[in-house]
């Protein structure tokens, strides 16, 4: 499952604005804004195409979503850390 926290954390990890994420992922800025403002405890209800586009973009960028029993978050690949130096 993917939650709004995943999108907000992943976007923050990449230091992107909502507009930049929209441009790079192919998902519209209003859709990203709506996702980030959705209720945190609910799984995203957006179309599978939107969710797949975001997951693919973040995975290609070196991020992995965490959805464990008690934890939700994002793993940041070492590639991102090296590139930000």
Order of alpha helices (4+ residues) and beta strands (2+ residues): alpha-alpha-alpha-alpha-beta-beta-alpha
